Amino acid sequence: MNRRPAPRPFGEANSTPPDVSTAGRGTEAPVWRAWMQDLGRRQRRIREFLGLSQEQLARLAGVSQGSLSRLETGKGLATPLLIVLKINAALGHELRRVDRTLLSTNLCEALELQAALAPTGSALGFTEMPVTPDDGIEQLVRLYRSASERQRAGVLSVVRAMLGETKDP
């Protein structure tokens, strides 16, 4: 009798792929579908935890936003493995930038395992390039973009005051 696996908790490291039929018929469709849907849900939770839009993650991974959307919604059963690897590598890269105390032990272990087993970014078809020469600039831009219009004006006035500038350019 075929049972669907229960969804895995966020960050669980040892999620196993779908069962293989003992009759030699290959992977059974219902189990595979449930596994892919679970994978998509977990990737979406991580992406949202990181504060990334689908478009941002797709750009980081070097895949289309549509591919990412299909994978997250469980509609991408025929998603090529390379796309799944690229998305996982991009998520892993972004998660490694997060303070480890915010992540579950299982997720930290999974990140270590992924780093040990996964090929480097360039082997997956994308290279890691710094956005700016200074991480502080990148952080300022992210904070500015996440702020409301009112908050943006306040950020600019504080920066101008700190730099001794009194008028808009």
N, C-alpha and C positions, 0 to 999 in steps of 0.2 A: 504494500500500500504506500502510495506517495503522499508525503506530508510536506507542506510548505514550511521552510524554516522561519522561526520567529525573528522579527527584525532585531538587529544587533544594537546595543546601546552605543551612543556617540563615543567614538574613539576606541572601540574595542579592537584589539590588535589581531586576534586570531579568527577573523571571519573566513570561513572556508568556502571555496567555490561550490557550485551545485554538484549534487551527487551524480555519479556516472552509473548508468544502468548496467546491471550485471549480465544482461542478455546480449551485450555487445552492440546495442543500438545507439550508443553515444549518449549525450546529455539529454535528459528528458525536458521537453519544452516548459511545462509548468514550473519546475524547480528553477530552471535557468531564468525564466521571466521574473520570478520572485527575487532571485539573487540580484539580478540587474536593477530591479526597482529599489531594493535595499541599498545597493551601491549608490544609485542616483540620489536617494534621500540623504545618505550620509555625506556625500559630496556637497549637496546643497546646504546642509547644516553647517559644514565647515566653511563654505564660501560665505554664508551669511554671518557666521561668527567673526570672520576676518573683515567683514564690512565691504566685500567686493560685489560689484554687480556682475551679471553674467557676461556682459560685454568686456569688463575689465579682466576677469579671469580668462576668458577666451583669448584676449589679446596677449596676456602673459603666457598662456599655454601654446599659442600659435595655432589655434583651431578656430572654427567658425562659431559664432554665438548660437546658431541653430543646432549644431552638433552638441554643444554643451547643454542646451535646453532639452533636447531629445533624451540625452543621457540622464539628466536630473529627473525628468518626468517618467522615466521607465519606458519611453517609446522608442528608444534607440537600441533595440535588441541586436541589430546588425552593425552596431558601432564598431569600427575597426579598432583593434587592440592599441594601435599607435595613438589614437586619439585619447583613449582611456589613460594610457601611460603619460601622455603629455599633460593632461588635466591633473592627474595625481602628482606628477612632478612639480607642477606649478603650485598646487595646494601645499605640498610638502615644503617647498621653498618658502612660501609665505608663512606657514606655521612655524618654521624654524626661527622666524624673526619675532615671534610672540614670546613674551615672558613665560618661561617654562612652568612657573608656579600657577599659571592660569589654565594649564592643560592637564588632562587626566594622565595618570601613570601609564595606562594602556596606550593612549595616543602618543606619549613620549617614546615608549618602546617601539611602537609601530613606525614612528619617524626615524628612529635609529636603524631599524631593520631596513626600511626603504632606502635610506642613505647608503647602507652597505650593499644592497642588492641591485639598486637601480642604476642604469647608465647615467652618465653626466648629461646635463642639459643639452650640450651640443650634439650628443649622440641621438637625441630625440628630435632633432631638427630645429631647435631654438637655442640661442645662446643667452646667457645671463649677462646683461649689460646694465651698468648703473644708470639710473635715470639722470642723476646729477652727480657732480664730483663731491658733493657734501651731503651726507644723510640728513643734516639739519634743514637744508633747503627743501628737500623732498618732504620732510615731516611738516614744515611750515605750509607748503602748498597743499598737502592733504588736509591739514587743519583748516586752512582758509576755505578750501572747497567744500568741506563738510559743514561750515558755518552758515547761518542764515545771512541775509543781506544786511540786517542790522548789526549782527555780530561781526561781519566782514569789515564794516565801517569802523567798528571799535578796534579790531585787530590792526587795521591800517593806522589809526590815530595813535595807538600805543607804540607801534614800530617807528612811526615818524617822530614821536616825542623822544623815544630812546636814542634815535639817531640825530636829534637836534634839528630836524626839518620842520618847518611850520606851515608850508603850503603844499597843495597838490601839484604834481608835475603837469 
